[in-house]
Amino acid sequence: GTYREEEITQHVRGVTNILEDIGTLEGEPESVHEQPARVFEENFTVATTRGGTMHPRVFPSEAITKGQVLAEIKNIEGDVVEELVAPADGVVRVLFPRRVVGTGSIVYRGWVTGAS
């Protein structure tokens, strides 16, 4: 798979915060958010209807709007054969790091934040 450096840093900070909170590590958990945590009650998935190479435009933790293009699927010649769009206003939770996708591959999971 693939990864982004800022995602690794975020996960390491989260684990460290938990260990500090339960007393396994010395110190106080680091707060990086000034606003209270949001609670999401609905989620969504986005799957391909065509196979090809996936070219994401949106990544985890990014806010999205209904109808926004999340990624393009291209054929071997580089032509766009499908645009994957957001089904609702929300936040991208997971981008499955696949460069080549088949028909029916789930490539995004997210949380709904607005009316769909």
C-alpha positions as CSV (number, residue, x, y, z in Angstrom):
1,G,0.0,0.0,0.0
2,T,0.9,3.6,0.2
3,Y,0.9,6.1,3.1
4,R,1.2,9.8,3.8
5,E,3.7,11.1,6.3
6,E,1.1,13.3,8.1
7,E,-1.2,10.3,8.6
8,I,1.6,8.3,10.3
9,T,2.4,11.3,12.6
10,Q,-1.3,11.6,13.5
11,H,-1.5,7.9,14.4
12,V,1.7,8.0,16.5
13,R,0.4,11.1,18.3
14,G,-2.9,9.3,19.0
15,V,-1.3,6.2,20.5
16,T,1.1,8.3,22.5
17,N,-1.8,10.3,23.9
18,I,-3.6,7.1,24.9
19,L,-0.5,5.8,26.7
20,E,0.0,9.1,28.5
21,D,-3.7,9.2,29.5
22,I,-3.7,5.8,31.0
23,G,-0.4,6.4,32.8
24,T,1.8,4.0,30.8
25,L,3.9,6.9,29.6
26,E,4.7,10.0,31.6
27,G,3.3,13.3,30.4
28,E,0.0,14.8,29.4
29,P,-1.9,14.0,26.2
30,E,-1.4,16.6,23.5
31,S,-4.5,18.3,22.2
32,V,-4.3,19.5,18.6
33,H,-8.0,20.5,18.2
34,E,-9.6,23.5,19.7
35,Q,-13.1,22.3,19.0
36,P,-14.9,19.4,20.6
37,A,-14.9,16.1,18.8
38,R,-17.6,15.6,16.2
39,V,-19.9,12.5,16.3
40,F,-20.9,10.9,13.0
41,E,-23.9,8.7,12.9
42,E,-24.0,7.8,9.2
43,N,-21.3,6.7,6.8
44,F,-20.9,5.9,3.1
45,T,-18.8,3.9,0.8
46,V,-17.8,4.7,-2.8
47,A,-17.1,1.8,-5.2
48,T,-16.0,1.7,-8.8
49,T,-18.2,0.6,-11.7
50,R,-15.3,0.3,-14.1
51,G,-11.8,-1.1,-13.8
52,G,-8.6,0.8,-14.5
53,T,-6.0,2.9,-12.7
54,M,-7.2,5.1,-9.8
55,H,-6.2,8.7,-9.5
56,P,-7.4,10.1,-6.2
57,R,-8.1,13.9,-5.8
58,V,-9.3,13.7,-2.2
59,F,-7.5,12.1,0.8
60,P,-8.5,11.0,4.4
61,S,-9.7,13.7,6.8
62,E,-10.6,16.1,4.0
63,A,-14.1,17.6,3.9
64,I,-16.2,16.9,0.8
65,T,-19.4,18.0,-0.8
66,K,-22.1,16.0,-2.4
67,G,-21.2,15.5,-6.1
68,Q,-17.5,16.5,-5.7
69,V,-15.2,14.3,-7.8
70,L,-13.1,12.2,-5.4
71,A,-11.1,10.3,-8.0
72,E,-10.8,9.4,-11.6
73,I,-10.5,5.9,-13.1
74,K,-8.5,5.8,-16.3
75,N,-8.0,3.0,-18.8
76,I,-4.7,1.8,-20.2
77,E,-4.6,4.7,-22.7
78,G,-5.0,7.2,-19.9
79,D,-8.6,8.1,-20.8
80,V,-11.0,8.8,-17.9
81,V,-13.6,6.1,-17.9
82,E,-15.2,7.0,-14.6
83,E,-15.3,9.8,-12.1
84,L,-16.1,8.7,-8.6
85,V,-18.2,11.3,-6.8
86,A,-19.1,12.0,-3.2
87,P,-22.6,10.7,-2.4
88,A,-23.2,13.2,0.4
89,D,-21.5,16.1,2.2
90,G,-19.0,14.6,4.6
91,V,-15.5,13.7,5.5
92,V,-13.3,11.1,3.9
93,R,-12.5,8.4,6.5
94,V,-10.5,5.9,4.4
95,L,-9.0,5.8,1.0
96,F,-8.0,2.3,0.1
97,P,-4.6,2.6,-1.5
98,R,-5.1,0.8,-4.7
99,R,-3.5,1.9,-7.9
100,V,-5.3,-0.6,-10.0
101,V,-9.0,-1.3,-9.4
102,G,-11.5,-3.7,-10.7
103,T,-15.2,-3.3,-11.2
104,G,-16.9,-3.1,-7.8
105,S,-13.8,-2.2,-5.8
106,I,-14.7,-0.2,-2.7
107,V,-12.1,2.7,-2.7
108,Y,-13.5,5.2,-0.2
109,R,-15.3,5.2,3.1
110,G,-16.5,8.3,4.8
111,W,-18.8,10.0,7.3
112,V,-21.9,12.0,6.3
113,T,-22.0,15.5,7.8
114,G,-25.0,17.0,5.9
115,A,-28.2,16.2,4.2
116,S,-27.6,13.8,1.3
